[in-house]
Amino acid sequence: MYQFSYAEVLDENPVERRRSEREAVERSIQLLRIAEQAGLRSRETVEALSFLRQLWMFFLQELAQDSNELPKELRAKLISIGLWLLREAEDIRNEKSANFVGLIEISTMISEGLQ
């Protein structure tokens, strides 16, 4: 499983930070694809949803900081997207949804935006 310390990411320069964030989002996408194939009640789904949740909780925390240098409007949009991803992941975890495709598509757009 891909492990990273966000403190390490924050210590990097902006280009390296974006690369690290993109790699983490891409890892999330990989895990979601594996989970989709394995099914809702699989260990792979638990792992993918856990990783996605940890990643987005970190992103949301960073986006909420006044010291975040992104424009306020962009931060608000990213927070909204992150909250949607977390709600959708929770619905999958509770077997109310199987929308891996939605999580993958949105995560792919975020990854492409980090390039």
C-alpha positions as CSV (number, residue, x, y, z in Angstrom):
1,M,0.0,0.0,0.0
2,Y,1.3,3.5,-0.9
3,Q,2.2,5.3,2.3
4,F,3.2,9.0,2.5
5,S,3.6,11.6,5.2
6,Y,2.0,14.8,4.3
7,A,4.5,16.6,6.4
8,E,7.1,15.3,3.9
9,V,5.0,16.6,1.0
10,L,4.7,20.0,2.6
11,D,8.4,20.2,2.9
12,E,8.9,19.7,-0.8
13,N,8.9,22.5,-3.4
14,P,5.5,23.2,-5.1
15,V,6.4,21.1,-8.2
16,E,7.4,18.1,-6.1
17,R,4.3,18.6,-3.8
18,R,2.0,18.5,-6.8
19,R,3.7,15.4,-8.1
20,S,3.4,13.7,-4.7
21,E,-0.3,14.7,-4.5
22,R,-0.9,13.4,-8.1
23,E,0.8,10.1,-7.2
24,A,-1.4,9.7,-4.2
25,V,-4.5,10.4,-6.2
26,E,-3.4,8.0,-8.9
27,R,-2.8,5.3,-6.3
28,S,-6.3,5.9,-5.0
29,I,-7.6,5.4,-8.6
30,Q,-5.7,2.1,-8.9
31,L,-7.1,0.8,-5.6
32,L,-10.6,1.8,-6.7
33,R,-10.3,-0.1,-10.0
34,I,-9.1,-3.2,-8.1
35,A,-12.0,-2.8,-5.6
36,E,-14.5,-2.5,-8.4
37,Q,-13.4,-5.8,-9.8
38,A,-13.3,-7.5,-6.4
39,G,-16.8,-6.4,-5.3
40,L,-18.4,-4.4,-2.6
41,R,-17.7,-6.8,0.3
42,S,-14.1,-7.4,-0.5
43,R,-10.9,-6.6,1.4
44,E,-9.8,-4.6,-1.7
45,T,-12.9,-2.3,-1.4
46,V,-12.2,-1.7,2.3
47,E,-8.6,-0.8,1.5
48,A,-9.5,1.5,-1.4
49,L,-12.2,3.3,0.5
50,S,-9.9,3.7,3.5
51,F,-7.1,5.1,1.4
52,L,-9.5,7.5,-0.4
53,R,-10.9,8.7,2.9
54,Q,-7.5,9.3,4.4
55,L,-6.3,11.1,1.3
56,W,-9.3,13.4,1.1
57,M,-9.4,14.1,4.8
58,F,-5.8,15.3,4.4
59,F,-6.7,17.4,1.3
60,L,-9.8,18.9,3.0
61,Q,-7.7,19.8,6.0
62,E,-5.1,21.5,3.9
63,L,-7.7,23.3,1.7
64,A,-9.4,24.7,4.8
65,Q,-6.2,26.4,6.0
66,D,-6.1,30.2,5.7
67,S,-2.4,29.7,4.7
68,N,-3.4,27.7,1.7
69,E,-2.2,29.6,-1.4
70,L,-4.9,28.4,-3.8
71,P,-7.6,31.0,-4.7
72,K,-10.5,30.9,-2.2
73,E,-13.0,30.0,-4.9
74,L,-10.9,27.1,-6.2
75,R,-10.4,25.8,-2.6
76,A,-14.2,26.0,-2.1
77,K,-14.8,23.9,-5.3
78,L,-12.2,21.3,-4.3
79,I,-13.7,21.1,-0.8
80,S,-17.1,20.5,-2.4
81,I,-15.7,17.7,-4.6
82,G,-13.9,16.2,-1.7
83,L,-17.0,16.1,0.4
84,W,-18.9,14.4,-2.5
85,L,-16.1,11.8,-2.8
86,L,-16.3,11.0,0.9
87,R,-20.1,10.8,0.9
88,E,-20.0,8.5,-2.2
89,A,-17.3,6.3,-0.6
90,E,-19.4,6.0,2.5
91,D,-22.4,4.9,0.5
92,I,-20.3,2.3,-1.2
93,R,-19.0,1.1,2.2
94,N,-22.6,0.9,3.5
95,E,-23.6,-1.0,0.3
96,K,-26.0,1.8,-0.7
97,S,-24.1,2.4,-3.9
98,A,-21.6,0.7,-6.2
99,N,-20.5,3.9,-7.9
100,F,-16.8,3.1,-8.2
101,V,-16.9,4.6,-11.7
102,G,-18.0,8.0,-10.4
103,L,-15.2,8.0,-7.8
104,I,-12.6,7.0,-10.5
105,E,-13.8,9.6,-13.0
106,I,-13.7,12.5,-10.5
107,S,-10.4,11.3,-9.1
108,T,-9.0,11.1,-12.6
109,M,-10.0,14.7,-13.3
110,I,-8.3,15.8,-10.1
111,S,-5.2,13.9,-11.0
112,E,-5.1,15.5,-14.5
113,G,-5.5,18.9,-12.8
114,L,-2.4,18.3,-10.7
115,Q,-0.2,17.8,-13.8
